Amino acid sequence: MKPTLFTFVLSLAALPVLAAAQDQAGLPPETAADPAPATRPAPAALASDNDPTLAKLKNLKPEDLEKVKKAINDASNFVGGIRLQEALQSLAEAEAIVPDLFMVHNLKGAVYTKMRLFDDARTSFKQAGQLNPGSFHPKFNLAEIEFVEAASKVRAGDTDGAKGLFASAQKQFESLIKDKTDEGTKKLMEFKVVICQLQQGQSETAQKSVSAFSYIDDEPIYYLGHAAIEFNKGDKAAAQEWLDSANRIYTAQQVTIYMDSFIEIGWVETLAL
């Protein structure tokens, strides 16, 4: 399963985890609302990502279970609608009934990331990881937090302050590439490594990384990698040519997954290029 835009509507036995900063919680089909639009890709859920905290739900009274399901569903939709305080309130309602649910801490980290409260986000993702040590998602989220915070510093003009965070993000992504996940997610992380290299002034290393990508790959990493090289040089026209090529060959969803990093850095203002 390739990375998607945070939409997981699964059975209660396989409630999803939320990756990156804008995942949605999944609920049983009979109770799930229409998924709200999302803007960031998430790694695919893995069979090994079984959530041990779901056992807590089996002991709930039916009415409490419904309240928890509704609270998490509301929170996920509030995140998609940028109603972040309301999302936190809904998650607090779920926690009041059943504390220490993996999905709640992971979604809370997503909310804090959107609010740019990076330390709070890290705390939530670390708690999620402690509750479900076998899950890939909190590890990805923690790497993504470093990337997003570094990018926010770049946008603020603090390129020196961003370098350490990019180095940390790169190290974590490179480690996660060796972990069990789908090929689409691995490609996304390889692309993010290139961005990290560029932002640390490692242009030659980044060029070598991009040269190793294939133009016939199932993902647009080759074209978006070259676009990143050109954006870093300040050649927006050349970068646009690579983006146009990617848009001709791949679906909008595939390209959007990569474009989000450009938006974070400030190379692109919106997805409408």
C-alpha positions as CSV (number, residue, x, y, z in Angstrom):
1,M,0.0,0.0,0.0
2,K,1.5,3.3,-1.1
3,P,1.4,6.5,1.0
4,T,-1.9,8.1,0.9
5,L,-3.4,11.4,2.1
6,F,-4.1,10.3,5.6
7,T,-7.4,8.6,4.9
8,F,-7.7,5.3,6.8
9,V,-11.3,4.1,7.4
10,L,-10.8,0.6,8.8
11,S,-12.5,-1.8,11.1
12,L,-12.3,-1.3,14.8
13,A,-9.8,-4.2,15.1
14,A,-7.5,-2.4,12.8
15,L,-7.9,1.3,13.8
16,P,-5.2,3.2,12.0
17,V,-2.2,5.1,13.3
18,L,-1.6,8.6,12.1
19,A,1.6,9.5,10.4
20,A,3.2,12.8,9.8
21,A,1.5,15.9,11.0
22,Q,-1.9,15.6,9.4
23,D,-3.1,12.0,9.7
24,Q,-6.8,11.1,10.3
25,A,-8.0,8.6,12.8
26,G,-9.9,5.7,11.3
27,L,-13.3,4.5,12.5
28,P,-15.6,1.7,11.7
29,P,-17.3,2.3,8.4
30,E,-20.8,2.6,9.9
31,T,-19.7,5.5,12.1
32,A,-17.0,7.2,10.1
33,A,-17.7,10.6,8.6
34,D,-16.6,11.6,5.2
35,P,-12.8,12.1,5.5
36,A,-11.8,15.8,5.5
37,P,-9.3,17.0,2.9
38,A,-5.7,16.4,4.0
39,T,-2.5,17.9,2.7
40,R,0.3,15.6,3.8
41,P,1.2,12.0,2.9
42,A,1.4,9.2,5.4
43,P,3.3,6.0,5.4
44,A,1.1,3.0,4.7
45,A,-0.1,1.0,7.6
46,L,1.7,-2.3,8.0
47,A,0.4,-5.6,9.3
48,S,3.1,-5.5,12.0
49,D,1.6,-2.2,13.3
50,N,-0.8,-4.0,15.5
51,D,-1.9,-1.6,18.3
52,P,-1.8,-3.3,21.7
53,T,-3.7,-0.4,23.3
54,L,-6.9,-1.3,21.3
55,A,-7.5,-4.0,23.9
56,K,-8.6,-1.2,26.3
57,L,-11.7,-0.7,24.1
58,K,-13.0,-4.2,24.7
59,N,-13.7,-3.4,28.3
60,L,-15.7,-0.3,27.7
61,K,-19.5,0.0,28.0
62,P,-21.1,0.2,24.6
63,E,-22.1,3.8,25.2
64,D,-18.6,4.8,26.2
65,L,-17.2,3.0,23.2
66,E,-19.4,5.1,21.0
67,K,-18.3,8.3,22.7
68,V,-14.7,7.4,22.1
69,K,-15.3,6.5,18.5
70,K,-17.1,9.8,18.0
71,A,-14.5,11.9,19.7
72,I,-11.7,10.4,17.7
73,N,-13.6,10.8,14.4
74,D,-14.5,14.4,15.3
75,A,-10.9,15.1,16.1
76,S,-9.7,13.7,12.8
77,N,-12.2,15.8,10.9
78,F,-11.3,18.9,13.0
79,V,-7.7,18.4,12.1
80,G,-8.6,18.3,8.4
81,G,-10.6,21.5,8.8
82,I,-7.9,23.3,10.7
83,R,-10.1,23.5,13.8
84,L,-7.2,22.5,16.0
85,Q,-8.4,23.6,19.4
86,E,-11.6,21.6,18.9
87,A,-9.5,18.6,17.8
88,L,-7.6,18.8,21.1
89,Q,-10.9,19.1,23.0
90,S,-12.3,16.0,21.3
91,L,-9.1,14.0,22.0
92,A,-9.3,15.1,25.7
93,E,-12.9,13.7,25.8
94,A,-11.6,10.4,24.5
95,E,-8.7,10.3,27.0
96,A,-11.1,11.0,29.8
97,I,-12.9,7.7,29.0
98,V,-9.9,5.6,28.1
99,P,-6.4,7.0,28.7
100,D,-3.3,6.0,26.8
101,L,-4.6,5.0,23.5
102,F,-1.9,4.9,20.9
103,M,-4.0,6.5,18.2
104,V,-5.0,9.4,20.4
105,H,-1.4,10.3,21.3
106,N,-0.4,10.0,17.6
107,L,-3.3,12.2,16.4
108,K,-2.5,14.7,19.2
109,G,1.0,14.9,17.9
110,A,-0.4,15.7,14.5
111,V,-2.5,18.5,15.9
112,Y,0.5,20.0,17.8
113,T,2.5,19.8,14.6
114,K,-0.1,21.8,12.7
115,M,-0.1,24.3,15.6
116,R,3.7,24.5,15.3
117,L,4.1,23.4,18.9
118,F,6.9,21.1,18.0
119,D,8.0,20.2,21.6
120,D,4.5,19.1,22.5
121,A,4.3,17.2,19.2
122,R,7.5,15.3,20.0
123,T,6.2,14.5,23.5
124,S,2.9,13.0,22.0
125,F,4.7,11.0,19.3
126,K,7.2,9.6,21.9
127,Q,4.3,8.6,24.1
128,A,2.6,6.9,21.1
129,G,5.9,5.1,20.4
130,Q,6.1,3.9,24.0
131,L,2.5,2.6,23.8
132,N,3.1,0.8,20.5
133,P,6.9,0.1,20.3
134,G,6.5,-2.0,17.1
135,S,4.9,0.8,15.1
136,F,6.7,2.5,12.3
137,H,4.6,5.6,12.4
138,P,5.8,7.4,15.6
139,K,9.3,7.0,14.3
140,F,8.4,8.5,11.0
141,N,6.5,11.3,12.8
142,L,9.5,12.2,15.0
143,A,11.7,12.4,11.9
144,E,9.1,14.5,10.1
145,I,8.9,16.9,13.1
146,E,12.6,17.6,12.7
147,F,12.1,18.2,9.0
148,V,9.1,20.5,9.5
149,E,10.6,22.5,12.3
150,A,13.8,22.9,10.2
151,A,11.8,24.1,7.2
152,S,9.9,26.6,9.4
153,K,13.3,28.1,10.4
154,V,14.3,28.3,6.7
155,R,11.1,30.2,6.0
156,A,11.9,32.5,8.9
157,G,15.4,33.2,7.5
158,D,17.2,31.2,10.2
159,T,19.1,28.8,7.9
160,D,21.9,28.3,10.4
161,G,19.4,27.2,13.0
162,A,17.8,24.9,10.6
163,K,20.9,22.9,9.7
164,G,21.1,20.9,12.9
165,L,17.4,19.9,12.6
166,F,17.9,18.9,9.0
167,A,20.9,16.8,10.0
168,S,18.8,15.1,12.7
169,A,15.9,14.5,10.2
170,Q,18.3,13.1,7.6
171,K,19.8,10.6,10.1
172,Q,16.4,9.4,11.2
173,F,15.0,9.1,7.7
174,E,18.1,7.1,6.6
175,S,17.6,4.8,9.5
176,L,13.9,4.4,8.7
177,I,14.6,3.6,5.1
178,K,16.1,0.3,6.3
179,D,12.9,-0.4,8.4
180,K,9.9,-2.4,7.2
181,T,7.6,-0.2,5.2
182,D,6.3,0.0,1.6
183,E,8.4,1.2,-1.3
184,G,6.4,4.3,-1.8
185,T,7.2,5.5,1.7
186,K,10.8,4.6,1.2
187,K,11.0,6.7,-1.9
188,L,9.4,9.6,0.0
189,M,12.0,9.4,2.7
190,E,14.8,9.2,0.1
191,F,13.5,12.4,-1.4
192,K,13.4,14.1,2.0
193,V,17.0,13.0,2.6
194,V,17.9,14.9,-0.6
195,I,16.2,18.1,0.8
196,C,18.1,17.7,4.0
197,Q,21.4,17.4,2.2
198,L,20.6,20.5,0.1
199,Q,19.7,22.5,3.2
200,Q,23.0,21.5,4.8
201,G,25.0,22.8,1.9
202,Q,25.7,19.2,0.6
203,S,24.9,19.9,-3.0
204,E,27.2,17.4,-4.6
205,T,26.0,14.6,-2.3
206,A,22.4,15.6,-3.1
207,Q,23.2,15.5,-6.8
208,K,24.6,12.0,-6.5
209,S,21.5,10.9,-4.6
210,V,19.2,12.3,-7.3
211,S,21.4,10.7,-10.1
212,A,20.7,7.3,-8.5
213,F,17.0,7.7,-9.0
214,S,15.3,6.3,-12.1
215,Y,13.1,8.2,-14.5
216,I,10.9,5.2,-14.9
217,D,10.2,4.8,-11.2
218,D,6.7,4.2,-10.0
219,E,7.0,7.4,-7.9
220,P,8.0,10.9,-9.2
221,I,11.1,11.0,-7.1
222,Y,13.4,11.4,-10.1
223,Y,11.6,14.5,-11.4
224,L,10.9,16.1,-8.0
225,G,14.5,15.3,-6.9
226,H,15.8,17.3,-9.9
227,A,13.3,20.1,-9.2
228,A,14.7,20.3,-5.6
229,I,18.2,20.7,-7.1
230,E,17.1,23.5,-9.3
231,F,15.1,25.2,-6.5
232,N,18.1,25.1,-4.3
233,K,20.1,26.8,-7.1
234,G,17.4,29.5,-7.3
235,D,16.5,28.5,-10.8
236,K,12.7,28.4,-10.5
237,A,12.2,28.1,-14.3
238,A,14.2,25.0,-14.5
239,A,12.5,23.6,-11.4
240,Q,9.1,24.3,-13.0
241,E,10.1,22.3,-16.1
242,W,10.8,19.2,-13.9
243,L,7.5,19.8,-12.1
244,D,5.7,20.0,-15.4
245,S,7.2,16.7,-16.5
246,A,6.2,15.0,-13.2
247,N,2.6,16.3,-13.6
248,R,2.4,14.9,-17.1
249,I,3.6,11.5,-16.1
250,Y,2.2,10.9,-12.6
251,T,-1.1,11.5,-10.8
252,A,-1.8,14.7,-8.9
253,Q,-1.9,12.7,-5.7
254,Q,1.6,11.2,-6.3
255,V,3.1,14.6,-7.0
256,T,1.3,16.3,-4.1
257,I,3.0,14.0,-1.7
258,Y,6.4,15.4,-2.7
259,M,5.3,18.9,-3.3
260,D,4.4,19.3,0.4
261,S,8.1,19.4,1.2
262,F,8.7,22.3,-1.2
263,I,5.8,24.2,0.4
264,E,7.3,23.6,3.9
265,I,10.7,25.0,2.7
266,G,9.1,28.0,0.9
267,W,10.2,27.0,-2.6
268,V,6.5,26.7,-3.6
269,E,3.7,28.7,-2.0
270,T,0.8,26.5,-3.0
271,L,0.1,23.3,-4.8
272,A,-1.4,25.2,-7.8
273,L,1.7,25.6,-9.9
